[in-house]
């Protein structure tokens, strides 16, 4: 007998042992409770985020479905983060995961989820409606680059102080910096901290020239370099904080920047090895109206968008009428489409890193100019990226 249901608190150890076994056999030794302490706690409200499939009382598949709320310019979007897609090695090839993911997608649509994201093999997850999308810019630079171009930069003017979960007052101050970002997830204090404290990463408060709190960063040291998971500060301070971190640690720094932050990173771009635009994850769009409206409205706050209207067939006969004037309007419609996309191409056209390729196949002139002005929408994992 096959049963699909949510995980239960009393199954914490069994589920953790199961996913550690599956991933350790497939990749490298895993200890998910250590790696992501914000997700796998033996407390009420955590194991229920797992979908599990049981065959004759034995756990055969499980998938983590973490619910989050993404705030985009004040509009709230329901997002499900997918992780730990695991099938027991003796149950491979029986179609269990296809059944489980099918149930998850069906439930997400019924529950009003707008977006879902995951990481993994593209062709595998295309089958479940996920496609490469989102966009961010990857940058990296070395301390020698910084010294050569900015010999007078005073890195000592910035101070980095490690923050632990016990520093509740400081955490509250850092969380306010994060929540001031135009795009951010709504976290409680515990999740805000522990999502950055994983796999050897640490959270640091950053103090500026006059000793005032200027923001925070979280980073992990790997292969002699610092990988920034997050850098959250006022626009005018972001580049200087990254420079100070590289110079104080004497390590190269790499990080990802969201689209709207790039204008404030000229000092880094001038010494960066490259500025590479890339997708941020694999995404599934479960409801088109709200995400397109939210991200296009937000993009209008920092970009001069052309005024006009496009009707876009986004997938399987679903069409949206998108109009930019003094404001932004997005509605489902039965009107004739200016362009239609089959399969998952609509996700990459609207939310992907290079939409012109997709729109140019069916639009020209003023209509193509509209698409080039509006897209890609600035979908990313978080306001300061990378987590």
C-alpha positions, 0 to 999 in steps of 0.5 A: 500500500502506498501513502503520501502525506506530510511528515510528523514531528515524531518522524524527525530522526527517521526523515533526517536519517533518510535524506542524509543516507540518500544524499551521502550515497549520491554525492558526499557525506551530508548532515542536513541538520548541521548544514541548514539548522533553520529547516530541520529542527525537532520542533513543531512546525518543521517536519510538516514541511516534508512531503513523504511517500511510504510503501508498506510502512517504509519511507521511500521518498521525501521532499522538503517544501518550505513555505515563505512570503516574498515581499516585492515593493510591499506586495506579498507573494507566496513562495515554496522552496523545494529541497531534499528531493530524495528517493531510496536507492532500492526504490529508484525507477518505480515512479514514486518521485513523479507521483510525489512531485505531482501531488506537491504541484497540485497542492501548491496550485490549490493553496494559492502559491505564486512561485516555487524554486529549487536547485537541481538538474534542469531536464529532470525538473523541467518535467515538473514545471521548473525552468532556469530563471531569475537573474543576478550578476556575479562579481569577484575581485582580489585584494590586490586588485583593490590595493592597485586601483584604490591605494588610498582606500581606508579599509580599517574604517569598517569594523566586522563583528561576529553575531550569534543567535544570543545577540537578540538585540543586534539581530533585531537591528540587522533584521530591520536593515534586511526588511528595508530592502525593497525585495525580501522574505518575511522571516521571524528572528530565528529563521532570519539568523539560521538561514545564514548560519550554515555550512561554516558560514558566519554572520557579521554586523558591519560598523562604519566610519563613525562607529555606527551600525551600517549593515551586515554580511554573511560569508563562507570561506572556501578554497582561499576565497570569501563567498558572500551569501549576503551583503545588506547595507545602504546603497552608498556603503555596499561597495566599500564594505566589500572592499574592506572585507577583501582587504582586511582578510587578504582574500578574494571576494565573490558575490551576487548582486541583484539587478537594481543594486548594480548602479551602486557597485561601480567601484567593484565593477571597475576592478572585478574580473567580469560582470556575469549575468546569470539565472538565480535558480530554477523557478516554477510560476504557478500563478502569473498575474501577481508575480508579473505585476509585483516585479514589473511595478518594482522595476518601474521604480528604478527603470524608465519603462516604455508605455504600452500594452502586450498580450502574452501567451505564457503557457498552455493557453494562459494569456496575460495582458500587461500594460504600463502607463502611469501604473502597471496592470496585469490581467488574465485575458482571452484577447489575441496574443501578440506572442505566445510561448510553448512549454516553459519558454514563457518563464525564461522569456519573462523572468530569465536572464536573456529574454530578448532571444525569446521575444525577438522570435515573434515580435518586432518594432514597437512591440519588441521595444516594449518587451526589451524595456520591461523584461527581464523582471528582477526575480531573485532569491532575495533582495541582497541575493544569494541566500 
